[in-house]
Amino acid sequence: MAKHNVESEVTGNVWKVLLEAGATVEAGDVIIILESMKMEIPVEATVAGTLVEVLVAPEEQVEEDQVLAVIEN
């Protein structure tokens, strides 16, 4: 099984975490919603598989290219 990191494309705050570890995801499923400059930015699964880790929580500040979640397939 391969692990794939899901990274933030922007610096911002975690607004919502929609899925928890253990969830089955398809590529394109929204896992987390970030807020940056008053805009909501969806963070999508990059591959299909199982969400094995969510590394952030609501209200947390994240940086561009920070790993937010890990998917295993």
N, C-alpha and C positions, 0 to 999 in steps of 0.2 A: 504494500500500500504506500502511496505517495502522499506527502503532506504539502499543501499549498497555502501560502500566506495571503490573507486579504488585507490590503494596505489602504490607508487613507490617501486620497488624492489632494486634500487640502488641510490647512491648519484650521481648527475650529473646536467646537464643543460637541460631545455626544448628547444628542437630544433624546433618542429612543434606541433601545436594543430590542429588536423585534423577535429574534430567535435565540434559543438557549442551546448550550452544548448538548449534543445527542440528536439534534434535529437533522432530518434528511433534507438536503437542498439540491436544487437544480441550478445550473449556470444562469445567472440573471436574477435569481431570487434576492430580494432586499433583506439584508441581515441587520443593518444598523442605519439610523438616520443621523447625520451630522448637521449642525447649524453653523454657518459661517457667513458673516456679513448679512445677517437677517434672511438668509436663504437656506432651505432644506436641501441637503445633498444626500441622496441614497447611496449606501455602500452595498454593492451587490456581490453575490457569490461568483467567483471567477470560474469555478468548475462544479460539476455535480459530485455529490458525495455526502459525507457525514460531517457536520459541524462539530469538531472535537474540542475547540477552545474558543471562548469569547474573552478577550483580554482587556476590555474596557467596560465602564459602567456609565449610566446617565450622569450628566453634569461634568464628566471628566474632560479635561483639555487634551486634544491630540494634535500631533504635528504631521505635516506632510510626509508621506512614505512610512509612517508608523504602522506596525503590524497590529491590526484590530481583532483579527480572528484567524483560526486555522481550520482548513477543511482537509479531510482525508478521503482519498478515493482509490 
